């Protein structure tokens, strides 16, 4: 156990990707503020928020850009604090490139789920952040015998359950996006693997990848058909 703690704390110590994502989102938020305000519908649409009719017209990039936008200071502050503290741990575990892939795929997965099930405008990094929670769940399932990972997985599972419970009672929360990001993050974490910690079953990696791809395609096509 002590050896595992040492390995986890000394892998990829500098969180380049996490810090870079935070900086990008803060800069985008500043640009939105200068353009008329991050809560302005016109500004949100201009910067790439998820708007279903526009996606159906061919603006597919709106399944990517929303994860870099935020609506109001409280929104970006809470998301950036969460992203930094969760991201630094996962970037250490998975490595820079794998962490970035998990973040982006989870964000896209959450936005595609939102596109399929929610008609209203949406934006925010929460889809991708829930994907990071999903990656922790993957670590817990794959390395449950390790007490450190087991403790982390339990903590984040409780956090996820609590957040989803709040989502059910707070109007305006993109629950579909959160759940979509969570599941996509869980699956893509298997796809990329985590060789710096241990080996993951090839069968699990293949099954997760197939389910992820088929799921994203189905959600996208279903959203386009609405």
PyMOL commands that set and color helices and strands:
alter all, ss='L'
color gray80, all
select helices_A, chain A and resi 2-10+16-35+41-47+52-56+60-63+65-68+73-94+96-117+126-142+147-169+175-192+202-225
alter helices_A, ss='H'
color red, helices_A
deselect
rebuild
show_as cartoon
